[in-house]
């Protein structure tokens, strides 16, 4: 039905039934991809071989069954395209992010039709950008390569400067990308189940996140949560963030602070990190690796919940 007005945007919108998106991957910007890969292997992650993008960035992935972590670096600045009206530059965004810090720069949601997402984002006024299609070679476990292709649809919020969001559609047979050999991690990580963000007023970002995820947010004092179980995005105000992630530096601007990862056996995760000399803290049933150890993103390891 056309004509409903969403608070905070003051414009007509199309009402849709809730269709929450699942987490696809997290973009974690690093200045030195080779060093970051060594550090993340020390954290117990099994990383894919280096993937090279045609727009000046390269990556290594910690892949799980249905989502992944992407370590990303700018490796050829001459190939980075500038952002122009109507065209979001993935590479330029991450280059600019790295000018001030390492860490998580973008949150990515799963898509089956990124071109339709781009049209919806434009209609919802959260992303007036053309969809972005590209391909790259992926190195297979046996050493060969396969061509993989993606389509991206970007969304941004002026109230969240410096970070961005997009949906990702994989346009190749799934078995060319998802490999069981890349999904076995010494630390026992199974998947990303939550992304934690900081925000001075979490409720102020409700409209944007509901439009982005096609879900309904839950509000509590100092907190906003959106997404189904195992695919949560949580925004915390400074006091709630300090309670959950003690010692983390506060920021006036919204930013990505932590990723929560489910593991099969938290004791086994602890032993792996201790064996590798990784410092961490235990808070109840959560094992916390500080952001300085993981190139700007805190990692929370928790035991997988029973279904």
C-alpha positions, 0 to 999 in steps of 0.5 A: 500500500502506497502512502504510509509515512515512516517516522524520521524520513517524512515521505511516502513508502511502500509497506512490505511484510518483514523479510529479514536479511541474513549476515553475508560478510564483514569487510575488515580494512587492514593496511598490510594484508600479508601481516593481517593474514598472519595475525588472523591465522594466529587467532585460529582462522584458516584463510583463503588464498589472496583474491585480487579485485580489478579496482585496486583491492585484495582480500583474504577470507575466513569462510564459514558455511554461509557467511564470512569475514573479509580482510581487505587492503588497498593494494593498487591505488592507481586502480581505485575509481573515484566516487561519482554521483550515483556511483559508490566506489567500494575501493575509494570508501575503504581507502578513505577509511584506512586513512584514519584507522583499521577495522570494520568499514562495511556490513554486508547482507545476503542478496539474491537480486542486488539490482532489485535491491539497488532499485529498492534502496533508491526508492527508500532513499537510503542508497541512490547508487547504481548496482555494481557488477564485477568478477575475479579469479578465486583460487581453489583448494587444489591450486586451480582457479575459477571465475566468480562474479558478484553484484552489489547494491550500496546503502549509506546513511548521512547519520553514519559517516565513514561506514557503509552497507551493501547487499551481495549477490553471488552470480556463480555456482555456489560450489565455486566459492563455498569450500569445506576445506576453507571452512575448518578453523583451528579456533572452532569458529562456525559463523558470524552471528552478530555485529555490534555497533556503537551509537550515541542514540541507537534509536535514531538509526532505527528507520535506516536499519529497518529499511536496509534489512527489511526487518523490525527493530527491537528497542531497549534502554541504550540498545537497538537490535534487528535481525533474526537469531544468529543474524543480529545487528546490535547498536549500543550507546556508550554506557551499554557498550562499556558494559558489554565491551569493557575498555573499548574506546568510545566514539562520537560517531556510529561505528562497527565495534565487534563481531560475535562468532559461534564456536563448537566448543569454547574451551577448545577455542580458549586452548587454541588461543592460549597455545598461540599466545593470544591475549583475551578476556573471559566474561561469563560465557564470552571469550573476548579478543580486544580490537588491537589484536584483530586489526581494529575489530573486537571478536567475541567467541561464544558457544553455539546455541542449541536449536 
